[in-house]
Amino acid sequence: LIATNSIGLPFCLEQMEFCICLLLTILGYIPGIIYAVYVLVALGSEERDRDYDTLA
């Protein structure tokens, strides 16, 4: 469940990304990892930028 941990830590557990990643990891480890990398690269930068904007 390493793929879901990398998604669940930076994002809230109630978000759809975590649920999708968990489902894909249960169905097959490789699809879960691929989706986790996609979320961290594509969607993660937007979330991180938004968090830093609120601090500034």
Residue frames relative to the residue before (quaternion, step in Angstrom):
aa qw qx qy qz dx dy dz
L 1.0000 0.0000 0.0000 0.0000 0.00 0.00 0.00
I 0.2660 0.7852 -0.5164 0.2146 3.57 1.13 0.55
A 0.6326 0.5430 -0.3464 0.4300 3.60 0.95 -0.76
T 0.6877 0.4640 -0.2992 0.4714 3.60 0.90 -0.78
N 0.6077 0.5496 -0.3629 0.4438 3.59 1.08 -0.58
S 0.6586 0.5038 -0.3238 0.4557 3.59 0.97 -0.76
I 0.6643 0.4530 -0.3055 0.5100 3.60 1.16 -0.45
G 0.6967 0.5133 -0.2859 0.4116 3.58 0.86 -0.91
L 0.6338 0.5547 -0.3480 0.4116 3.59 1.03 -0.61
P 0.7653 0.3557 -0.2516 0.4738 3.64 0.66 -0.88
F 0.7407 0.3603 -0.2087 0.5273 3.59 1.14 -0.48
C 0.5885 -0.5565 0.4486 0.3777 3.54 -1.21 0.44
L 0.5414 -0.6528 0.4226 0.3196 3.58 -1.00 0.77
E 0.6368 0.5479 -0.3384 0.4241 3.61 1.16 -0.35
Q 0.5421 0.6379 -0.4080 0.3643 3.59 1.19 -0.19
M 0.6236 -0.5853 0.3927 0.3381 3.49 -1.22 0.66
E 0.5869 0.5983 -0.3780 0.3933 3.62 1.05 -0.66
F 0.6607 0.5052 -0.3104 0.4603 3.57 0.95 -0.85
C 0.6544 0.5180 -0.3125 0.4536 3.59 0.95 -0.86
I 0.6554 0.5002 -0.3126 0.4717 3.57 0.95 -0.86
C 0.6676 0.5011 -0.3061 0.4578 3.58 0.90 -0.90
L 0.6387 0.5212 -0.3251 0.4633 3.59 0.98 -0.78
L 0.6579 0.5057 -0.3054 0.4670 3.58 0.93 -0.89
L 0.6758 0.4840 -0.2983 0.4692 3.59 0.90 -0.88
T 0.6415 0.5145 -0.3304 0.4633 3.59 1.03 -0.70
I 0.6398 0.5076 -0.3268 0.4756 3.59 1.03 -0.71
L 0.6904 0.4797 -0.2779 0.4646 3.58 0.97 -0.86
G 0.7679 -0.1889 0.1451 0.5947 3.55 1.10 -0.65
Y 0.5120 -0.6979 0.4054 0.2939 3.54 -0.73 1.05
I 0.6616 0.5322 -0.3106 0.4273 3.61 0.91 -0.90
P 0.6638 0.4775 -0.3400 0.4645 3.69 0.81 -0.75
G 0.6266 0.5386 -0.3340 0.4535 3.59 1.06 -0.67
I 0.6536 0.4984 -0.3070 0.4797 3.57 1.00 -0.80
I 0.6441 0.5179 -0.3270 0.4583 3.59 0.93 -0.87
Y 0.6806 0.4741 -0.2967 0.4733 3.59 0.88 -0.86
A 0.6252 0.5382 -0.3410 0.4507 3.61 1.02 -0.75
V 0.6497 0.4976 -0.3151 0.4806 3.58 0.95 -0.83
Y 0.6340 0.5309 -0.3291 0.4559 3.59 0.96 -0.82
V 0.6844 0.4805 -0.2964 0.4615 3.59 0.83 -0.94
L 0.6755 0.4965 -0.3079 0.4498 3.59 0.90 -0.85
V 0.7062 0.4424 -0.2684 0.4833 3.59 1.00 -0.76
A 0.7677 0.3917 -0.2118 0.4608 3.59 0.69 -1.06
L 0.7974 0.3000 -0.1497 0.5017 3.57 0.75 -0.99
G 0.5830 0.6266 -0.3635 0.3679 3.56 1.13 -0.57
S 0.6524 0.5212 -0.3359 0.4356 3.60 0.94 -0.76
E 0.6303 0.5254 -0.3376 0.4612 3.60 1.03 -0.70
E 0.6619 0.5002 -0.3061 0.4668 3.58 0.95 -0.86
R 0.6622 0.5031 -0.3139 0.4581 3.60 0.93 -0.86
D 0.6439 0.5202 -0.3240 0.4581 3.59 0.96 -0.82
R 0.6502 0.5178 -0.3149 0.4582 3.57 0.97 -0.83
D 0.6463 0.5203 -0.3252 0.4537 3.61 0.99 -0.80
Y 0.6886 0.4676 -0.2883 0.4733 3.59 0.94 -0.81
D 0.5971 0.5635 -0.3665 0.4378 3.60 1.09 -0.57
T 0.6672 0.4950 -0.3146 0.4592 3.59 1.00 -0.73
L 0.6409 0.5215 -0.3281 0.4578 3.59 1.14 -0.52
A 0.6638 0.5358 -0.3067 0.4220 3.59 1.07 -0.69
